[in-house]
Amino acid sequence: MSKKLHIAAEDIRPLATGLGTCIATDKITVAGLPVRFMYREDPIGQNDSGWRFLAGTESDAYMENAKNQGAYDVNILANLDPSIIPFLQAPIGAAFQKIEAGGTFEEAGDWEPDED
């Protein structure tokens, strides 16, 4: 079953094209919440940008359910939340967060992804 995105296909503009795919939670892509946490890890495939986007309200149980996430073109996320665009060229290992809703992104400090 296909998920209904929070943005209509005809409303998607070329804001961040050619960057590949990313992983984002349904809280952003389906529910329309803004991105509050974004990080870039080593890509897991040829077209993967390594970017991961979260709304910041996802519980561990929510994140453990793969059905709550999806792979999307980075351009779709840029259309859903244009505030991510200035950070999309950041290197692998970069992480940014918004401390308050409607705030601006800042570096997430010494954050590192969990190692499996």
Protein Blocks (a to p, Z undefined) as FASTA:
>chain_A
ZZddfbdfklpccfbghkbpadddfklmmnopacfbdcddddfbfklgoiacdehlacfk
lmmmmklgccddfklmmmmmmmlmmmmmpcehiacddfbghiacddehjadcddZZ
